[in-house]
Amino acid sequence: MVWYWGNGVQWWGWLLMALMMVVFWGFVIWVIVALTRWKASDATQDRSDSGDPERVLARRFAKGDIDEEEYHRRLDALRRHGPKVNGENR
C-alpha cells in the first residue's frame, strides 16, 4: 500500500533521503578503510616464522638489527641449548 500525502515528497522526505544517502556512503567508505587497514596490518606481520627462533634471528640479521658476530653467537647458543618450552629443552 502506498501512502500518499499531498503533492509529492515533502521537505522532511527530502531531508530523510539526503541523510540516509550520507549514512550509506559513510558506511561504504568506513568498510573500505577498515578492510584496507586490516589487510595492511596482516601484511606487516609475518606469522609464518613467528614461532621459529632461527628464522627470527635470521630476519633480524638481514634487517641489520644485529651484526654477524652476534648472529653466529646467538645461532650457536640456540642450536646448542635448543628452544625451551615450559622451562625444558625440546
Secondary structure, 3 states (H helix, E strand, C coil): CCCCCCCCCCHHHHHHHHHHHHHHHHHHHHHHHHHHHHHHHHHHCCCCCCCCHHHHHHHHHHHCCCCHHHHHHHHHHHHHHCCEECCEEC
